Each structure stands twice: as C-alpha cells, then as structure tokens.
Amino acid sequence: MKVKVAWQEGAKEMETSASTVAEILRELKINPEIVLVSVNNEIVPENSEIKEDDYVEILKVVSGG
C-alpha cells in the first residue's frame, strides 16, 4: 500500500507492507520512544492501524531544561 510519510527530511510517498504505526517505525528504523506519530493529523498510539493513502507524520520529541 502507499502512504505519505513526513519525517525529518520532509514528506515522501512510500510503498509499504506495514499495517500499523509500529511496523512503519520499524521499517524506517526509528526508535518509537523518541517520537510521536500523527496519522491524518491526529496523534495516535503505536498499535494504530494505517490504511492506503494515510498521511503519517513522525515528530521527534524534544526535552530540555
């Protein structure tokens, strides 16, 4: 299936066999503990399903003091 993924270097359309957010993160080799994921502009947990033509945005969590 095709999904659009936005991550550090911008947005790109990609072909994937992943069916959940966690699988997309694994495929992209992104540590799930350092990011939040939005699917179609809604923050979702890792076990959320993704479907054809979804827009997946991966946001790096930043903390500071």
Secondary structure, DSSP 8 states (H G I E B T S, - for coil): -EEEEEETTEEEEEE----BHHHHHHHTT--GGGEEEEETTEEE-TT-B--TT-EEEEEE-----
